[in-house]
């Protein structure tokens, strides 16, 4: 059967429509401080004006030892020599396994710079919280219908109201040094910085009046430990989340049928973050659009000489589309605009860590607990075309601790293209390489 292909020739990567999305529909994102379209890095002078003073979910950047056999570090800030969880707790301190956000400090120091909403959203609360100082929480609905929350800690004042609608790039506070709350009084006892975090709707008590913790302590589940063994999996690396949703090309598809598109001539893109919008402004992710009957699940790819047809069991949100590749999607209604993001590749370590972290819990059916970071490294010369990032970690399975490993192979020319394999700690057998989308 001969198919009719409508070939869309894109004169420019960016095209803009007059669509107006709902005020709290979160599509594109920006960084919350400094120059909003430049990623903060650990180094100053990165173009943003702010740098990372403490990383997300890492035991090596805030005291302690990155080679600790337990992962994490001791929360005694005046003595960073503890390398043993048991010694730390024997002296009355807590062993920290994860930092749930990223701390961003101004190059050269100082308070008072504006904080911007990372995306369209609604204020959940704006109040004083012990440890966070003046904390803001925003609720964002993304096109796949899921809800995420962003947190902004240590602001100078409260200034926002619950239920208030905010738009991307709106000023929602100013960088401060507020921290502890003593007898109802907010203390100025933190360095000037922003604690920025993003978590998903599956977090226990998500969107409630009590925010999730800024640090995750020993999570074995045994009193007096915090019995939230999976809490870190509900957090995203916030800078990586923004990086993947920063630049948003779009194109109107005025007719039904197959439309073929070159999404980028410079780097890969992922269908995981694509979405479509109707002329009325309703937005859905690709999979949600398939479920609603807007888009067919069939995907076609031009290999240079013929069209290759993909359909189930390949989910429509499971593709990494290489640069200059032509893919075609089948539109079932005629008023759709297709949006996609060009992922920023400047925050690579965060991307690799998130890939590896997600794979520490991939076999939950075996009783795997949360993977605890042990050691991390990378080998950029692992292969002529691919570098290698790797992590070994401790995993609790049915009460028994095992040592496991996970590797990420990333393309040197296009680091968004990545493959992961992991060592099953029970069978001591490596998995096959799986492409990460």
N, C-alpha and C positions, 0 to 999 in steps of 0.2 A: 504494500500500500504506500503510495506516494504521499508524503507529508508536506504541507505547505509551511515553510519557515519564513517568518517575518524577520528580516535582518535589520537590526537597529544599529546604525553607524553613529557612534558617539563622537561628536565634534569636540566635546570637552568633557572632562571627567566630572565636573561639577555642573549640575543644572538645578534650578530652584523652582519650586512650585508655590502656589498661593495657598497651599493647604494650611489650615490652622488646627493644630492638635489640641486636645484637652489640656488645660493648664497644668495638671499634675501628671501628664504622660511624659515619662522620662525616656528620651531617645539619645541624643548626643550628650556627652559629659565633658566637663572641664576640670582642671586641677584647682583646688580650693584656695590657693594662695599664690602670690607673685604673678608672673606672666602665665595666664591660665592655659595656654596652649603649648607650654614647654614643661617637660617632666622634671621635677626635682630629682636629683641624684645624690649619692653620698658625698660628691665633690661640690665645693662652692664654685661659682662662676659658670653654672650649667645653662644659663639663659633664663632660668625661672626667677632667680633672686632668692629662693629658699633651697635648703638642702635637707637630706634625711639625717636626722640626729639619732634616731633609733628605728631600726627596720621592723617590718611586719614579721611575726612568727619566726623569730630566730633567737638562738641561745648564744650567739657569738658576739653580738654587738652591744651587749650591756653587762659587762662583767662576766665572771665565770670563765669556763674554759670550753672552747669549741670541741675539744676531744674528751669531754666528760663522758664516762661510761653510761651515764643516765640521761644524757641530753639536758638542756636547760641550764639554769644558773641559780645561785642563791640570792634571795632578795635583801640581803644585808648590803646596803649600798656603800658602807664604809669599809667593807672587807670583802674583796672579790677573789679571795684565795681559795674558797671552798670548791673542791672538785668532786665532792661526795655528797649525794643527797642525804645520806644518813647522818653525816657530820653536821650538815647545815641544819637539819631538823632537830638534832640532838641539842643544838645551841639555841633552839627556840625560834628559828627563822623558817620561812617557807621556801620550797623549791619551785621555781618558776619554769614552766614549759613553753609558754607562748605569750607574745605581745600581740594583742588583737587588732591593733591599728599601726599606723606609721606616724612617727613624730617628725614634724617639719619645722625647722628653725630658720630664721632670716640669716642670710649671709652677713656676717659682721655682728649679728645679735640684735636684740631690741624687740619691744612690743609695739602694738598700735597699728600694724598693717591690716588692711581689710581682709576678711574671710568671705569667700564667694560660695553660693550654693553650687554644688557639683552638677546638678541637673534640676529640671522642674520637679516640684514636689509639694508636700504639705507638712507643716510643723506638727510633730507629735508632742514635743514639749521643749521648753527652754527654761532651765532652772539650775540651781546649784546642786551638785552631786559630789559627795565626798570622794576625793581622789581625782575627779575630773574638773573641779571648779565649776565655772558656768558652762554647762553642757547644753548643746543643741542636738536634737534628733529630728531628722526629716524622713518622711515616707515617700518612696518613689515607685510608681507603677511602670514597668517596662513593657514593651509591645507583646511579649508572650503571656501577659496577664499576671506574671509573678510580681511580687512586691519585694523591694529591697529597702534597707534603711541606711542612712549615712549619719555618722556621729562627728561632732566638732567640739573638742574639749579644750579647757583652759582659756576660754574667751574672757575678755575684760568685763563683760556684763551680760545680763540675760537678753534684753531688748526685743525678743520675739514673743509671739503669742500662740498658744495651742490652736490648731485649726487654720492658721494663716497660710495662704497659698504663696509659694515662692517660685520664682522663675530662675532658670539657669543663669549664672553669673551675677545674680542679685547679691548685694552685700548682706550677710546674715550675722555679722559680728566682727570683732577685731582681735587680733592675736594678743593674748594676755599671758599672765603668770599665775592665774588662780588655780588652787588645788584642793587642799583639805578644807572641810567644813567643820568648825569647832563651835559648839553651842549656837548653831544657826548662823554663825558668821563665816563668810568665805575668806580664806587665808590666801595671801600672795606668797606662796611658798614653793612655786614651781618655776623652772627656767622659762623664759619667754619662748613659747612654741605652740603649734597646733597639733593636737592628737586627732588624726583623721582615720575613721574606720568605716567599713561597709559590711553589712551582714544581710543574710537572706531571711525570708519569711518563715523558714522552718526552725529558726532558733527558738529554744524554749522561751516562752513569754515574749516573743517578738512584738515590738511596738507597744509594750506595756509601759507602766509608769516607772519601772525599775530597769535601767539600762544594763546590758551585759557588761562583764568586767573588762577592764583594760588589760589585765594580765590573767593568764590561766595558770593556776598552781597545780600541784600534784593531783592527777586525776585518776588515781587507781580505784576510786570509789569506796575506799575504806575510811571510816571516820578517823580523824576529823578532816580528811581530804574532801575537796569539792567533788561531788558525784556527778560531774558533767563531762563524762569521758569523751563526748563527741563535739564539744562546743567549738573547737577550732575549725571543724569542717564547715561550719555555718558562716565563717568569715571569708571574705575575699581579700586578696592583696589589693588595697584600694587604689594604689597608683597603677597597677596592672589593669584593673577594671576600667579605669578612666582611659588608659593608653589604648585599650582595645576599642574604645567608643568615642574617640576624640574627633576624627575627621570623617565626615558623613556625606559622601556623594549620593546622588539620587537621580532617577530617570523616570519619566512618565511613560507608561505603557498603555496607550489609549485604546487598544483593541484586544480581543481574546486570541488565544492560540499561543504558539511558541514564539518567544522573543529571545534572540541570542545577543549576548553582551560580553564585551571585554571589560572586566571589572577593574583591572589595573594593568598598566604597562611597566610597573616597577617592582611589585612585590605581590606575594600571595594575600588573599583575603579568605575569610572563613564564613560559611553560611550560618554558623552558630549565632551570629549577632545580626543577621539580615532581618528586615521586616518590610511589610507592605502597608500602604496607607490608601484608604478609599478617598473619593472626592469629598465625602462628608467629614473626613478627618479621623476616621476610625483606623487604628493601627493594630496589626497582629504580626507576630513572628511568622516565619515561613511555615513551621509546623502547625501553629494555630490557624494560619490561613488555609492550610490543607484541610484541617479538621472542619473549618467553616465552609469549605467548598469554594473558596476564592481562587485557589491555586492547586494544580495537580501535583501529586507526589513524584511524578516522572521528571527526570532530569536528563538532559542530553549534553554531550560533550563532543566538540569537533576536534578530531585527532590529526587534522591536516589533510585528510583525504576522504573521510567519511564521518557520519554522525554515529557516536556510540550512545546507546540507550541504557540509562540507569533507572532502576525502579526498586521496589522492595526486594530484599530486606535492607537496602541502604536508606537510612532516614534522610530526609531532605536537608536536615541541619547537621549533616555529618561530613561535609566536604571542605577540604582546603583547596581553593582554586588558584593555581599558579599564575604568575604574571604572564600576560599576553594570551592566556588560555580563553577559548570561547565556550561559554556554557549557555544552555538555553533552558528557560523555565516556561511551563505551560500555564498561562493565565486563563482562568475560567470566567472572569468578569472584566469589563472594559474600562473601569475607572480607577485603575491601580497605579500607584507610584512605588517603585522598588527602591529601597534604601539599603545601603551597606556601609561598612566602616573599613577604613584602611588602618590596620593595627599599627601602632607605634612600636618599633622594635628597639627603642632605647632602654627599656627596662627589662633586659633579658634575664638577669639572675632571678628576678621575681617571677618571671614566667616559668623558668625551669623548676624553681622551688615549688611553685603551685602544681605543676605537672606531677612532680615526684610525690608531693604531699597527698594529692588525690589518689595516687596509686597505692599508698600505704593502707587504704581502707577499701580497696577494690573487692576483696574477698570477705566481706562481712559475714557471709553465710558460714565461713569457717570459724567464726568467733573472734576474728581479728579486732583488737581494740585500736585506739588511736595510735598512729605511728609517732614515736618520740624521736626527735632528731638526735643523732649521734655525731656523725661527721659528714662534711660536705666538701666537694672539690670539683674541679673541671679540668679537662684536657683538650685544649683547642686543636692539638695536632693528632688527635685520635685516628683520623681518616683524612684522605685528601679532600673530601667533600663535606665531611661532617665533623663537628666537635662533639665532645662528650661531657655531660654533667652527671654527677653521681652522688648518691647519699646512702649511707648505711644508718639503720635506725633500730630501735628496740620496739618490739610489739608484744602486747600481752594477749595470749590466745588461751581461753579457758583457764585463766589464772596463771599460766606458765609464761615466762618471759623468753622471747626468742630474738635473735639478731637476724635482720633481713636487709636487703639492698634493693635499690631501684636506680635505673640509668635512664638518661635522656640523651638521645642523639639529635643534634640540631644542625640544620643546613647552614653552612658558613655564609652562603650568599643570600639566603632568605630565611632568617632564624624563626619565622612564624611556622615553618615546616619542621615538625618535630616528631620523633618516635620514642616510645617508652617501653621498657621491659623491666620486670622485677623478679626477684628471687623469692620463691615461696619458702618461708622459714620452716614450715612443717615438713615438706618433701625435699627441701634443698634443691629444687629444680627451677631453672630460669624459664620464664614465659617467653613466647614469641614477641617480636617487636610489633607494637601497635601504634598506628599513627594517631597523633593527638589533634583534635579539631577544636 
